[in-house]
Amino acid sequence: MTSAAHVADQDAAARQILNNQRSEMVTLALPAGKYSLIANGTVEGSGSLSVQGFIESGTTVVHSQSVTLEVAPVFVPFPTMFGVLDLPSAGTVRVSCLVSRFTPGVAAGVAFRIMATSVDSIG
């Protein structure tokens, strides 16, 4: 099988990250296959907000990470998320973020990117 890489970048505008509600940062349409996934970006906010991020496909959470923002407004690199996914048919992979329900507030996501590389097998 020939490897192929697929990449999607968030548009230039920041996207609001809501409290206890997934906010989509970027999506990537993929053909059927097995993939290695990596995603990252930057979050902005303040007030010690906890922001959780997800790589998702349908209702499947492939991987999640979180970061806590500082008290003063700050831009923070979001921890890189990794995962593998077996798509039996074409589908969409997305990166979503939310502010934890324990720390109500609003943040923003910028420059999120997801990359999927096709692989022969997932072990």
Protein Blocks (a to p, Z undefined) as FASTA:
>chain_A
ZZddddddddfbdcdddehiacdfbdcdddedddddddddddddehhiacdddddehjbc
fbdcdddddfbdcdddddddddddddfbgcdddddddddfklgcddddehiacdddddfb
dZZ
